[in-house]
Amino acid sequence: MIDRNHPKSSKNERVILVGAITPTQNEEKIVEYLDELEFLATTAGATTMARFTQKLATPNPKTFVGSGKLDEIIHFIKEEKIDVVIFDDELPPSQLKNIEGAVEIKVLDRTNLILDIFAARAQTSYARTQVELAQYEYLLPRLTRLWTHLERQKGGIGMR
């Protein structure tokens, strides 16, 4: 999520946007979608530094974009000191994990960004609870293997 620890700070997080041009989404549509995503990022308190698009028949099952485009993104992140990568499409947990491992910074998708905006703007306790529930439902499938460092701990007699 976009960092809001210092809401009065003038330093916004620096983000890049990534989208895919597919047979169902032509270049004009992806420009429109990235314009909307940039507006959402600005609403969340981020500054968009660049946009990356790639023509794909189908998204790469491992990293969404191809390895060459991913290398280009990684190079830009290091050169420009980017804080967050935001993908226009919803990313499955495996892609999210693979991309975060490659870029070594925070990775969000459109759904996560929208939930973050709702969380920041929820004013009543009921609204905050609804947003929190939606965030947990979104995060649930992404929590797999998060606690693997505890696998070797064993219980038993004398261990309680």
Salt bridges, closest charged atoms under 4 A:
GLU13 OE2 - LYS106 NZ 3.33
GLU27 OE2 - LYS55 NZ 3.41
ASP35 OD1 - ARG51 NH2 2.55
GLU36 OE2 - ARG110 NH1 3.00
GLU38 OE1 - ARG51 NH2 2.64
GLU72 OE1 - LYS69 NZ 3.35
GLU80 OE1 - ARG14 NH2 3.66
ASP83 OD2 - LYS11 NZ 3.66
ASP88 OD1 - ARG110 NH2 2.47
GLU90 OE2 - ARG142 NH2 3.75
ASP116 OD2 - ARG4 NH1 2.89
